[in-house]
Amino acid sequence: MEKEFIVGATGTTATVDALGAAGIADHPFFGPLDRRPAHHRGPHRLSHHGWLNFAGRLERREEVASVLTAVATGDRVLDVGGGTGELTRAVAARAVHCVTVEPHAHRVEALQTSVDTSGGAPDAPGAPDGAEIEVLPGYAEELPLPDAAFDAVLACWVLPYADDPDRAVRELARVCDRDTPGSRVVLIGGAPDNELVSLLNEVCVPIAGEPHDHQGYLLENAARTLSELGFSAISLHRTEAALHFPESDPEERITAAAALLTDFWYEEHPRADEMRVALRPALRRHFARRPYAIGDQGIVLVAVCGSRN
């Protein structure tokens, strides 16, 4: 079957075979193209406190809606990296069976507690009777699940935190039922103009002495791998989430944002205090343009098996 590479923003369609490796590599959604690395920079490490602060300010309604649309045809859904459980519960409200795999023990416990206290049903509106979430500890690179067990496999913002992103993508494909037309893998990664990542790249990454973060590189490699593994159509579209800072005093807003951005990737770094100070001028410029939010813009990649979209 001819493979399609569908560009959501422009509405154009071209075959993967015609585009070839260069066509995928040059797509602007996989940018910034002038800063593409030669290899994976290695995973980011999230601290517990930094993650909770981040999740507490994150509004992601558009992102959740995008995912729900992408997995709408799936009855057996896997969410890799359950996090706070917000997205998992929304998906479970529509699926017959939903499983989430989460590597962090405290989040596994929180997810299990959330499911147990709700009687096994998600807290999203319109949840079907008997809807359940199965919570499993594990990593994207080694999913504790059998082959072809799901018709929709979801991994939002997972690849930047994987030790081996390519192995993780291959695991997502392994547990997806590729013999069923319409089965799919859905990924979300950072857009080229992601405001959060841009601020971290501008200020914190150089202080840490680390390579530039490039989430488009991860998505490009994922698209290439999924195409090679038999996913016949790959579509891309943008989505928007944002961190909100409602503090009325501008300096308090800057202080809160500097702490959040630093702690998200670098809470335990020996130069974390220096990063918080160095972020202030950049945040002052950012808030002059967008006073109460920092965007966490994403790219949704949907890779579909067979002909059913």
N, C-alpha and C positions, 0 to 999 in steps of 0.2 A: 504494500500500500504506500502511496506517495505521502510523504510527511509534510505537514503544514507548520509554518511558523507565523503565527497571527499577531500583528502589532495592534494592540488595543487602542492606542492613542490616535492612530492615523486611519484605522480601518482597513489598511492594506493587508494583503495576504501574499506570502511567497513560500515556496517549498524549501524545506531545510536542505534538500539535496542541491537546489539551485543556489541557495545562499552559501552553502559550504561553511567551513570553519571560520573563514574571514567574515562572512555575513553575520554570523552570530556574534563574533567578537566585536564587531563594529557597531552593534546596535546601541543607540544612545541611552536606553534604559539600563545598560550594563556599564555606564560610565561612573566617574569621569574618565574618558578614554585616554587622556594624556597622562594619567597617573596609574595606569594598570600595572600591577606588580608581576614579577616573573614567577612567583610561587606564593603559597599561603603564608601569611605573616605569623600564624599561630593563633590559638584561641584567646579571647578575652576571658578574664575570670571575674565573676560577679560575687560581691560580698552580700551577705544576708541583709545587713542594714541598708546598703546602697540599693539593692533590688527593691526592698519594701518602700523606700522613699520614692523611687522611680515609679513603681506601680501605683502608689497612692495618688500621684498627680497626673497619671496618664489617662487621657480620654481617647477611646478608640472605636467609637460607634461605626464610623465608615469602614474601618478595617474589619470589624466583626461582620458587618453586612456583606462585605466582599467575600469573606470566607464562607458565610452561610450560603450565598449564591453558588459559589464554586463547588461546594460539597452537597448541594441540594438533592442530587440524584443518588447519593450514597446511603445505603441502609446500614452498612458495617463501616464505621468510621474510627480511625486511629488519629489521635492528636499527640504528636511527639513534642514533649516539653510543655506540660500542662500549666506550669507557672501558678498564677493565682486561681486558675480554674474558671475565670470569666468566660473565655472563649469555649472551653470544653463543655461547660454547662449549656451555653447557647447552642452548640452543635448537638449535644445529647437530646435537647428538646425536640429535635427533628429526626434524629436517627433511631433505628430499631435497636442498635447496639453500639455503644461508644466506649472506647478504651483510651486511656491516656498513660503515657510513659514519661516519667519525670526523674531526672538524675539526683536531685537534691533531697536529702532525707527529710529536712524540715518541711519542704513543700509537699512531698508525698504524704506526710502525716497530716498537713493542713487540708490537702485535697480529700484524703480519706475521711477526716473528721467532717468536712463539709458535706460529703456524700452521705455519711452515716446519720448525721443530724437531720438531713432532709428526707430521710426514709428511702434513700436511693434514687430520688427524683431530682432533676435539676431545678433551679429556682428561676429559670427563664419563663416568661409568660407563654402560655399555650403548650406547656410540656405535656406530652402524651402520657396516659396512664402507664405505669410500669417502666418508664424510661429509666435507665440505669447507667452509671459510669463505673467502669472497672479501672482502678488505679494500680499501676505497676511501677516499681522502681526499675530503672534501667537507663541506658545511654543510646543515643541515636546510632552510634557506630555498631551496636550489638543489641538489637531489639530482642527482648525475651518473648518472641512470638513466632508462630509457624509461617511458612511460605503462603502467599496468596490468601491471607486471612481477611483482607479488607477490600472494599471497593472504593474507598476514599482514604487517602493518607495525607495528613496535614502536619506541616512543620513551620511554624511562624517564628522568625527571628532565632532560629536554632543554629544555622551553619556558622555564624561568627563565634560560637562558643563550643564548637566541636573540635576535638583534637585532630580528627581526620575527616574533613567535610566530604571528600569524594566517597569514602567508605560509608558515611552516613547516608548520602543520597542513594547509594546502591542498596543499603538496607531498607530505605523507604520503598524503593522499587521492588525489593524481594517480597515484602509483606503485602504488596498491592496485587490484586487478582488481575493479572495482565491478560488472562484468557477471556475476561468479560468486557465486551465493548462498553466504553464510557467510564470504566474505572480510571482513577486519576490520582496523581500526586500534586499537592498544592503547597507551594513555598512562599514565604514572604521574607524579603530582605530589604536593605536600605536603598532608597532612591538616590540618584547622583546628587540631588540638591537637598538631601536630608540635613536639616538645620542642626540637630543634635550631634550627628557624626561630624559635620563640618566644624562645629565649635571645638569638639574634642581633638580633631585633627589639627586645627589651627594652634591650639594652646597646650593641651595636655600631652598629646603623643610626642611632640618634640622634647618636652621636659623629661618624659619617661625614657627617651632615647629609643623609641620603638619605630617600626615601619608604619607608614601611612595606612590607615584603615581603608579598605576598598571592598565594599560589599557587592558591588557589581561584578567583581572578579569571581566571587563565590557563586552568584546566580548564573553567570555565563557558563562556568564549568558544570553546574548542575543541569542547565539546559542541554549542554552537549552530551553529558552522561545519560540523561533520561532519553534523549533521542536515540542514542546508540542502543539502549536497552529495550527499544520497541514502542515507546510512546509516540504515537503518530501525529499528534497535534500539540503544539506548545503555544500558549497565548500569554500575553503580558498586559497588565494594566497598572496604573498608579492607584495608590490609596493614601489616605491621610490620617494620621493620629497626631496628638499634640500633648505636651506637658504644660499644665496650666499653673500660673503663678499669680494668684489674686491679691497678693499683698499690696496695700494702697501706697505704701512708702516705696519709692523707686530703689533706694539703697537696700531696704530689707528684701526686696524682690531679687536684686542682684546677689545678695548674700545667700539667699535660699537656692537660687539657680546655680551659683558657683559650688555650693556644697553638694547639690544633687549630681551635677555633671562629674565632679571629681570622684565622688563616692561610687558612682555607677560602675566605673572601670578601675578606679585607682584608690579606693578607700584605704587600703593597707600599704600603699606605696610610700617609701620613705620621703618622697618629695610632694606628698599630697597637699600639705599646707601651702607650698609654693604654687601649686596648680590653682588652688582656690583664689589666691591673690592675683595670679596672672590672668585668670578668667575675667576679672572684673571689667577691664576696659573693653574686651570683646563683647561681653554681655551688655554693657552700657550701649554700645553701638547697635547690638541686636534689638534691645528693647526700645530704642529710638524708632525703629521701623515696625516692630511688632511688640507692643508694650506688655502683654500679659501671657504670652505663650511661646514655647519653642517647639517647632514642628518635628515630628518623627515620621517623615514621609517614607512610604514604602513602595516596593514593586511586588505585585502578586503574580507569581508564575504558576500556571495551571498546565500540567502535562497529562494528556488524555490518551487512553488506549482505544484502538478501534475507531469506528466512525461516528459513534454517538457522542455529541457535545452536551 
